[in-house]
Amino acid sequence: MEVPIAPPESLNDVANDPIQSISTEKIDLTFNSNSIALEILAHCSSDLISAGLDSHVLSFSDEWFASAANLITPTPPISRPGVFTYAGAWYDGWETRRHNPEPFDWVVIRLGVASGIVRGVEVDTAFFNGNQAPEVAVEGCYVSGEKADERVRKHESASETADREGEDMFWRTILPRQPCGPSTRHAWKIVEGEEGKQKPVTHVRLLMFPDGGIARLRLYGTALPILPENPETMFDMASAQNGGVAVACSDQHFGRKENLLLPGRGKDMGDGWETKRTRGEHVDWVVIRLGCSGEIDKIVVDTAHFRGNFPRSVKVFALEGKSETDETAPVDANDKGWVEILGEQKMGPDKEHEFGRTSGLTNVEGKVWRWVKLVIIPDGGVKRLRVLGRRIER
């Protein structure tokens, strides 16, 4: 029996395909920034449309059975069998009416950052079985300035741009039309081709052919923030909205590390970083790549909502980047290059703890840092970490 062998040119086609399907079991490995694979760390990814990042739904074609806003909920979808609303069965996702007379249903979402490069798409049809979206596509556009949302709304229901040519098209294809199955996480990696880097977007449009339900939409990518022009302006260099990324941590059993860099103080313990209980001597840590290189003036460790499970104390370390384009993450917590900038400080419950150059910080005067490591002793939960400073061009 002969075994068919793929010709070399077909293998090259797969390698050069700008859209690569990711199997369900490899989605987190591919897009979760806690992986130490250099290929992943080269573009540490954030969910650019997470509701926690202040992204929001601008408009939609229909949401009869379930709200389009559920698509960007940061937590995984849940199921409530046997629960019904006036419209029908309760679903944790976006679900439209049957028998759509148009080619597709759509929802328009504004990114939670000024703009971003989309490097991966995840469409989760969890618990939609028999009513899932048969096919999906994702498009994007770049519209900035005043009344940007209003300008985007004028094109919200424009005809599908997939397979259409011309630079004058408002919507640009990010993910061409792809099939979806029931109650499954689907994901695709957007690969940079020979033509150059992916173009930034400020808004995206999810297309669902022709109707049905989707639980979650994740757009993994790199934030492109608008940083202060004045070099003396102090801002939060760790904020996800300013390009900061939590790239690795020792543990995130109860709450994810990415939550540390979200805006605001959150709503409960669920949107902070929390590790599991430990016994004996122990420390937990998280490594953060700042949105830019800069001098650090103040650090804020916020334990909001953590009242019986806050860390006993914390330390903060910093590391210089080789250059502004160096994205190699020092994920080893014991790396000898780390410099302590905040000695061990006692923590309290439900409180913002501030440390400045005259109140705890050391080794920051005249130093330029690109990486920060928060160490909590021995374990516990932290809501937010703020690293306020001034941008320094490298």
FENHU-V664709 format. One record per residue. N is the residue number from 1. RES is the residue in three letters. PHI is phi in radians with two decimals (none if undefined). Layout:
((N/RES/PHI) (N/RES/PHI))
This chain:
((1/MET/none) (2/GLU/-1.48) (3/VAL/-1.70) (4/PRO/-1.14) (5/ILE/-2.02) (6/ALA/-1.22) (7/PRO/-1.15) (8/PRO/-0.96) (9/GLU/-1.15) (10/SER/-1.23) (11/LEU/-1.17) (12/ASN/-1.14) (13/ASP/-1.09) (14/VAL/-1.13) (15/ALA/-1.14) (16/ASN/-1.66) (17/ASP/-1.10) (18/PRO/-1.18) (19/ILE/-2.09) (20/GLN/-2.04) (21/SER/-1.25) (22/ILE/-1.93) (23/SER/-1.16) (24/THR/-0.97) (25/GLU/-1.25) (26/LYS/-1.89) (27/ILE/-1.09) (28/ASP/-1.13) (29/LEU/-1.13) (30/THR/-1.33) (31/PHE/-1.93) (32/ASN/-1.35) (33/SER/-1.25) (34/ASN/-1.40) (35/SER/-1.21) (36/ILE/-1.73) (37/ALA/-1.16) (38/LEU/-1.08) (39/GLU/-1.05) (40/ILE/-1.36) (41/LEU/-1.17) (42/ALA/-1.06) (43/HIS/-2.40) (44/CYS/-0.95) (45/SER/-1.76) (46/SER/-2.20) (47/ASP/-1.41) (48/LEU/-1.27) (49/ILE/-2.09) (50/SER/-1.13) (51/ALA/-1.07) (52/GLY/-1.14) (53/LEU/-1.63) (54/ASP/1.29) (55/SER/-1.23) (56/HIS/-2.69) (57/VAL/-1.35) (58/LEU/-1.51) (59/SER/-2.86) (60/PHE/-2.77) (61/SER/-1.42) (62/ASP/-2.96) (63/GLU/-2.64) (64/TRP/-1.02) (65/PHE/-1.56) (66/ALA/-2.69) (67/SER/-1.19) (68/ALA/-1.13) (69/ALA/-1.10) (70/ASN/-1.11) (71/LEU/-0.99) (72/ILE/-1.85) (73/THR/-1.08) (74/PRO/-1.22) (75/THR/-1.48) (76/PRO/-1.10) (77/PRO/-1.18) (78/ILE/-2.16) (79/SER/-2.18) (80/ARG/-2.30) (81/PRO/-1.00) (82/GLY/1.48) (83/VAL/-1.63) (84/PHE/-2.21) (85/THR/-1.92) (86/TYR/-1.02) (87/ALA/-1.37) (88/GLY/2.69) (89/ALA/-1.08) (90/TRP/-1.33) (91/TYR/-2.35) (92/ASP/-1.61) (93/GLY/3.08) (94/TRP/-1.90) (95/GLU/-2.40) (96/THR/-1.87) (97/ARG/-1.10) (98/ARG/-1.35) (99/HIS/1.01) (100/ASN/-1.10) (101/PRO/-1.29) (102/GLU/-1.58) (103/PRO/-1.10) (104/PHE/-2.74) (105/ASP/-1.64) (106/TRP/-2.57) (107/VAL/-2.50) (108/VAL/-1.86) (109/ILE/-2.24) (110/ARG/-1.60) (111/LEU/-1.07) (112/GLY/-1.49) (113/VAL/-2.16) (114/ALA/-0.97) (115/SER/-2.88) (116/GLY/-2.80) (117/ILE/-1.76) (118/VAL/-1.46) (119/ARG/-2.00) (120/GLY/-2.84) (121/VAL/-2.23) (122/GLU/-2.15) (123/VAL/-2.10) (124/ASP/-1.90) (125/THR/-1.80) (126/ALA/-0.86) (127/PHE/1.25) (128/PHE/-1.60) (129/ASN/-2.31) (130/GLY/1.73) (131/ASN/-2.31) (132/GLN/-1.29) (133/ALA/-1.20) (134/PRO/-1.19) (135/GLU/-2.55) (136/VAL/-2.44) (137/ALA/-2.63) (138/VAL/-2.29) (139/GLU/-2.17) (140/GLY/-2.49) (141/CYS/-2.59) (142/TYR/-2.08) (143/VAL/-2.37) (144/SER/-2.08) (145/GLY/1.54) (146/GLU/-1.17) (147/LYS/1.03) (148/ALA/-1.07) (149/ASP/-1.08) (150/GLU/-1.13) (151/ARG/-1.16) (152/VAL/-1.17) (153/ARG/-1.04) (154/LYS/-1.15) (155/HIS/-2.01) (156/GLU/-1.06) (157/SER/-1.93) (158/ALA/-1.04) (159/SER/-1.01) (160/GLU/-1.00) (161/THR/-1.67) (162/ALA/-1.01) (163/ASP/1.19) (164/ARG/-1.98) (165/GLU/-1.86) (166/GLY/2.06) (167/GLU/-1.30) (168/ASP/-1.46) (169/MET/-1.19) (170/PHE/-1.23) (171/TRP/-1.60) (172/ARG/-1.91) (173/THR/-1.19) (174/ILE/-1.76) (175/LEU/-2.18) (176/PRO/-1.17) (177/ARG/-0.89) (178/GLN/-2.31) (179/PRO/-1.31) (180/CYS/-2.26) (181/GLY/-1.91) (182/PRO/-1.31) (183/SER/0.76) (184/THR/-2.49) (185/ARG/-1.47) (186/HIS/-1.98) (187/ALA/-2.60) (188/TRP/-2.43) (189/LYS/-1.69) (190/ILE/-1.61) (191/VAL/-1.70) (192/GLU/-1.24) (193/GLY/-1.66) (194/GLU/-1.23) (195/GLU/-1.30) (196/GLY/2.18) (197/LYS/-1.28) (198/GLN/-1.11) (199/LYS/-1.48) (200/PRO/-1.25) (201/VAL/-2.33) (202/THR/-1.96) (203/HIS/-2.40) (204/VAL/-2.30) (205/ARG/-2.27) (206/LEU/-1.61) (207/LEU/-1.89) (208/MET/-2.17) (209/PHE/-1.84) (210/PRO/-1.54) (211/ASP/-2.86) (212/GLY/2.24) (213/GLY/-2.39) (214/ILE/-2.40) (215/ALA/-1.41) (216/ARG/-2.47) (217/LEU/-2.17) (218/ARG/-2.09) (219/LEU/-2.06) (220/TYR/-1.50) (221/GLY/-3.09) (222/THR/-1.97) (223/ALA/-1.28) (224/LEU/-2.05) (225/PRO/-1.35) (226/ILE/-1.76) (227/LEU/-1.58) (228/PRO/-1.02) (229/GLU/-1.30) (230/ASN/-1.28) (231/PRO/-1.14) (232/GLU/-1.59) (233/THR/-1.31) (234/MET/-1.61) (235/PHE/-2.61) (236/ASP/-1.43) (237/MET/-1.30) (238/ALA/-1.59) (239/SER/-1.01) (240/ALA/-1.08) (241/GLN/-1.24) (242/ASN/-1.84) (243/GLY/1.68) (244/GLY/-1.23) (245/VAL/-2.42) (246/ALA/-1.46) (247/VAL/-1.64) (248/ALA/-2.83) (249/CYS/-2.70) (250/SER/-1.37) (251/ASP/-2.91) (252/GLN/-2.60) (253/HIS/-1.11) (254/PHE/-1.86) (255/GLY/-2.70) (256/ARG/-1.36) (257/LYS/-1.10) (258/GLU/-1.03) (259/ASN/-1.10) (260/LEU/-1.00) (261/LEU/-1.83) (262/LEU/-1.37) (263/PRO/-1.26) (264/GLY/1.27) (265/ARG/-1.90) (266/GLY/1.33) (267/LYS/-2.06) (268/ASP/-2.88) (269/MET/-1.14) (270/GLY/-1.17) (271/ASP/-1.91) (272/GLY/-2.18) (273/TRP/-1.78) (274/GLU/-2.43) (275/THR/-1.77) (276/LYS/-1.33) (277/ARG/-1.17) (278/THR/-2.26) (279/ARG/-2.26) (280/GLY/1.39) (281/GLU/-1.17) (282/HIS/-2.92) (283/VAL/-2.43) (284/ASP/-2.02) (285/TRP/-2.63) (286/VAL/-2.48) (287/VAL/-1.83) (288/ILE/-2.20) (289/ARG/-1.60) (290/LEU/-1.16) (291/GLY/-1.18) (292/CYS/-2.83) (293/SER/-1.34) (294/GLY/-3.00) (295/GLU/-1.50) (296/ILE/-1.71) (297/ASP/-1.86) (298/LYS/-2.68) (299/ILE/-2.22) (300/VAL/-2.11) (301/VAL/-1.94) (302/ASP/-1.85) (303/THR/-1.84) (304/ALA/-0.86) (305/HIS/1.27) (306/PHE/-1.62) (307/ARG/-1.93) (308/GLY/-2.18) (309/ASN/-2.44) (310/PHE/-1.34) (311/PRO/-1.14) (312/ARG/-1.16) (313/SER/-2.78) (314/VAL/-2.42) (315/LYS/-2.34) (316/VAL/-2.34) (317/PHE/-2.15) (318/ALA/-2.39) (319/LEU/-2.50) (320/GLU/-1.45) (321/GLY/-1.52) (322/LYS/-1.16) (323/SER/-2.82) (324/GLU/-1.17) (325/THR/-1.70) (326/ASP/-1.36) (327/GLU/-1.94) (328/THR/-1.31) (329/ALA/-1.50) (330/PRO/-1.46) (331/VAL/-1.33) (332/ASP/-1.33) (333/ALA/-1.11) (334/ASN/-1.78) (335/ASP/-0.96) (336/LYS/-1.26) (337/GLY/-1.39) (338/TRP/-1.19) (339/VAL/-2.00) (340/GLU/-1.25) (341/ILE/-2.00) (342/LEU/-2.49) (343/GLY/-1.18) (344/GLU/-0.99) (345/GLN/-2.22) (346/LYS/-1.24) (347/MET/-1.86) (348/GLY/-2.24) (349/PRO/-1.38) (350/ASP/0.88) (351/LYS/-2.61) (352/GLU/-1.54) (353/HIS/-1.79) (354/GLU/-1.86) (355/PHE/-2.37) (356/GLY/-2.04) (357/ARG/-1.18) (358/THR/-1.88) (359/SER/-2.46) (360/GLY/2.15) (361/LEU/-1.30) (362/THR/-2.37) (363/ASN/1.01) (364/VAL/-2.05) (365/GLU/-1.14) (366/GLY/1.29) (367/LYS/-1.80) (368/VAL/-1.99) (369/TRP/-2.09) (370/ARG/-2.07) (371/TRP/-2.20) (372/VAL/-2.32) (373/LYS/-2.19) (374/LEU/-1.66) (375/VAL/-1.96) (376/ILE/-1.93) (377/ILE/-2.14) (378/PRO/-1.52) (379/ASP/-2.90) (380/GLY/2.22) (381/GLY/-2.23) (382/VAL/-2.27) (383/LYS/-1.40) (384/ARG/-2.47) (385/LEU/-2.16) (386/ARG/-1.96) (387/VAL/-2.12) (388/LEU/-1.58) (389/GLY/-2.92) (390/ARG/-2.16) (391/ARG/-1.19) (392/ILE/-2.15) (393/GLU/-1.25) (394/ARG/-1.74))
